[in-house]
Amino acid sequence: MRLRFLLIAVALLVAPAAFGGTYSVNDWCFYVNSLDVNRSCNNGSGVDNFNPPATSGTFDYVHLGDNASLGTAIITLGPGSYNVFAIFNYDINEGGAMNEFATVFGSLPIGQVYSVAQGSNDPTPGSLYSQFAAGSLDNTNHLGSCGGDSCQDVSVAMGYTNIVVPEGSTAQVSFIVNDTPPSNVFYIQQGDNSSSSTINYSSNLSITPDSFGGGDLSSAAIANPEPGTVILMAGGLGLMLLGLRRRKKA
């Protein structure tokens, strides 16, 4: 099975790469405001070619073996506005690839998006790979059941739109693939009608201030206090002065 991103005059063909155990991963790629198929995608070379802002974290499709965690990939973002997506085409190896289905669990948080569709090289408009290349996911599970000719090879894309990272802060988007379901989060579960095994996809976003921006945050707080802080300070000074006048009279 190969992956072709439907771009204008650009096509990428990638060959499957498998690791030991119950699962194998055919295709994966990351989208950060645009798609560059030469960076942070499986290009069929048999090696991890992660490039900033994507880092492999624990995601290593060559050496995972039978580890319970299939891996976590991390996108690190500086100040700015972003749309960030990941796409994965995993197989549950029992029974072949064309007997899979997907189930969506939990409520989709604001700003998070996803799509589930067949993982084969589908050239039709609106296919999962063309959605991903265009940076627009339709929040639809197209493979919610599997029976007879309706079974397909599942691929999953998910991510976030309109991420705003303020000055002095850093964001991390983590994409987690695991053979056990996460708890209390939105996730997508890939199943197989020949196996009880599952693959579970989830993600999270965190934005944290840098270490006081090298002192900038503390300086800004002193130079430009919030209006509420000014009122509290003024009120406190007033009470102190009133107390001193009463002591003098006594």
Secondary structure, DSSP 8 states (H G I E B T S, - for coil): ------BTTB------B--SSSEEEEEEEEEESS--TTSSB--SSSS----TTEE-TT--TTT-TT-SEEEEEEEEE-SEEEEEEEEEEEEE-TT-SSSEEEEEES---TTEEEEEEE-S---STT-HHHHHHHT----EES-----GGG-B-EEEEEEEEEEEE-TTEEEEEEEEEESS--SSS-EEEEEETTEEEEEEEEEEEEEEE-SGGGGHHHHHHHHS--HHHHHHHHHHHHHHHHHHHHHHH-
